[in-house]
Amino acid sequence: MFNNVGNANTGEGKKVAKELEGLAGKALPLVSTPDLKEARATLSVEFPYALDVIDWILKEVALRSYVQIRPTILVGPPGCGKSRFANRLLKVLAVPHDVIPCGGISDGTFAGTARRWSTGEPSLPFALITRYKIAGPGAILDEIEKAGTSRHNGQAHDALLAFLERETACRFHDPYVQAPCDLSHVNWLMTANSLASLSGPLRDRCRIIRFPEPSSEHLPPLSRMIIIDILAEQGLDQRWATPLDQHELEAVARVWSGGSLRKLRCLVEGMLASRDLRH
């Protein structure tokens, strides 16, 4: 990932070298491509309305022996499940990752800050690589369009540009490490409700995929997954999950004809609560 720490003889340089001890000059492993048939089967059950998206991404993953997803922006209306999909995709592919909400980010700290400042820290991809001890971790930038656009202290969208092309990412000069670093294997997934506020250079460096909304035909499988999620949050075994019966499905369908999964979850929660009252 990097050969050595720059200016390692200074006080701050010695501190950084100690933090990164054992990593300089070390080749870190990549995430091996798992059984993609199994991955597709899992994702298809959870996202039956997004089969085209699943196939498009997994077809690319199948080209290598290790997981490498090109920088991708999933665009769709609020509540369509794109953030959950990004998270589940990387989990199913066994890629360690962080989810970074972009609302309120108003500077360029994605690219790291110089060690001379008390708040000095490495770039986001470098931090992920060193935390997970692999060369290809994942970064999910949730609602990327909500990052601030002022350039007073740098700008998040601008800071990302160097990481999204292999030519620049493979020799990124991290300001904290003060040395060229190979960050080219990091898997970047972003979600957005709209592309309107994203710069042309950022859009040009990413594959843009329109993430669909579910429709009423997907109500039975989606309601089952929501019930399983609710049980998991309560610490209960999913084997306790009882799907909505036909009358319950019809009652939900009268209110939800498709669209936001958040609204659907509220309706399913209400239906489960009414079950408790009946019993």
N, C-alpha and C positions, 0 to 999 in steps of 0.2 A: 504493500500500500504506500509506504514511504521508506526512504533509505535511512535518513537520520534527521534529527531535529536541528533546525537552523540556529546559529548563534548559541550553541549549547554551553559555551563557557561563561556566559553571563549568569547573573543570579536567577533571573527569570527563566533563562534557557535551561539551567540545571533543574529547576522545578518542573518544567514541562517534560524534560527528558526522563525524570523520575516517574512522572505520571504515566508516560508511554513506554516505560521500561518493558522490554521483551517483545515489542511490536515492530520496532524499526528493522527494516530489511526482511521481515517475515511475510511469507506468502500465506494469506488467509484463505480458508476454503470457501467455495461457492455452495449454494443450496442445490442439491441434486434434483433433477426433475422427477417428481413422483409419478404414480400410476395415474395418467390423465383421464382414463376411462372412469376410474373411481372418482376423480375430482369432478368430472363433468356430471356424473350421476348425483353427487352430493349437491352441487350448485343448482342443478336442474330442479331438484325437489324444492329447494328454498326459493328459487327465482324462476318459476315456470314461464313467466312472461318475458324473460330476458335471454332466451336460448340463443338468439343471434349474437348477442354480446359475449356470452360465455364461449361460444364456438370460435368467434373471431379472436379472442384473446388466447384461448388454449391452443388454437392452431399455430399461433406464433411461438408459444412456449415449447411446443413439440419439436421445434427445429433444433433445439440444443439439448445437451446432456445436463445442463444446469438451468435454473430458473432465471430468465431475463425477460422482463416486460418493458417495452419501450415507454418513455414518458407519455402518460395517457391522462386526458381530462374526460371524466364522465359528466355529461351535461344533461340535466333533466329538471323538471319542476320539483318544488319542495315536497318531501314525503314519498317520493317514488321508490326509495330504497337504495339509492346509488351509494350512499356512505356505508351502509351495512354490507352492500355487495363488495365494495373495495376491501373492507375488513375481512369478510368471509373468504374472498378469493385468495388473499395472502395466507390466511390461516389454513385453508385447504391445501395450498401449495407448500405449506410448512416453512414459510418465509417469515422470520422474526421481523417485527415492524413496530413503528410508533404511529399514532394518529395525532396530527397537529391541527387543532382548530385555528383557522386563519382570521376569524373575526377579531379585530382589535390589534392585530400585528401591524405596526406602523413604521418599521425600520428595516434595515438590511441585515439583521443578525443571522439570517439563514446562512450567510456567507462567512460567519465567524467574526470575532472582534480581536484586535491586536492584544498581545500579551502585556503590553505596557500599561493597559488600563486594569483597574481592580476588577472589572467585570469581564476581563478577557476570557474567551472561550472558543473552542474550535467550531468549524462550520457544522451545520446540521448533519450532512452525510458522514463526515469524519466521526462525529460523536456517535452516530448509529453504528458505524463499522467497529469502533473500539468497544462499544458497550456489548454488542452481540458476538464479537470475535469472528465475524464472517465478512467476506468481501461484498456480498450482495444482499444486504438487509432491505427492508421496504420502508418507504415514507409515504403516508397518506395525508395529503394536505386538504383538509376538509373546508369546503366553501372558500376556495382560493380567491373568488371574486371579491370577498369581503376584506381582504388585506388592504391596508391604507395605501394611498397612491402618492402621498407627499414624498418628496425626495430630500427633505431636510436632514435626516440621518440615514440616508440610503432608503431604498424601496424594495419590498419583499419580492415583487415580480422580477425586478432587475437582478436581484441577488441570485435568483434561481437559474438564470440563463446559462451560466457557465457549467452548471451540473447536467443540463439536459442534452448536451451534444458530446459524443464520445471524445472528439478531438480536444475539447477543452477540459472535460471532466477527468481525463486520464492523466493530466498533469496540472491539476488545480493547485495554485500556491495558497495554502491555508495560512491566514495571517497569524494564527496562534501557534501553529507548528513551525511556521516560517520556512517551509520547504515544499517542493512539489509533491502532491499526493494523488494516487490513482483512486478516484471515486466513481469510475465509469460503470461499475456493476450494480450500483444502487438502483432499486426498482421504485420509480416515482409514479404514484397514482394521485390524481387530484379530482375533486368533485366541484361542481359549480351549478348554480341555478340558472345562470346566464353567462354568456361570453362577452357581454357588452363592455364591461370594464377591464377586460384583459387586453394587454398590449399585443400588437401585431407580432413582435418578436417572440413573445411567450407562446402564442397560438401556433406560430410557425414551427416551433421546436417540439410540439406535442401532437400525438394522435388524438383527435377529438371524436368521441363516441357518444351518440345520442342515447341516453338511457331511457327506456320506455316506461310508461305508467302501466300498472296492472289494470285489468278489466274485470267485470263481474264473473267471467268464466273461470277466473283464477281464485275465486272466493274459497272453495273448499280446501285446496292445499295451503293457501296462505293463512286461513284461519287456524288450521292445524299447527302450522309453524309458530304462529303467534301464541297459541296455548302452550306449546312446548317451551317457548322463550319465557313465558310468564312463570311456568313451573320451575324452570332453571333459576330464575331470579329469586324465587322463594325457597330455593335449596331442595326442591322435590324432584324425584325421579320422573323422567319423561314417560315412563310406562304408566304413570297415573293419568296421562293425558287422555281425555275423552273428547273426540271431535264433536263439533256442533251437529246436532241432528237436523233432519230435513226442515222441521218447523223453525228451528233457530236460524238456519241458513236463510230461509225465506224471509224471516223478520229482518235480518241484517241486510239482505239484498234490497229490501224496500227503501233502505236509507243510503246504502253504499252501492253505487253502480260502477265503481272503479275509481282510480286516482290515489289519493294520499293513503299510505299505509298507517300513518299516525291516526287518522280518523278511523280506519278499520280496527286498529288495536283498541281504541276507546270503546268501540261498539262491541268487540269481543269481550273486553273486560266487563262491560255492562251485562252481557249475556251470562257470563260466568257468575257474576254477583247475583243475578236473578235465579240461577240454579241453586245457589246457597239458600236464598230466601224460600224457595219451594221445598227445600229439604229441612 
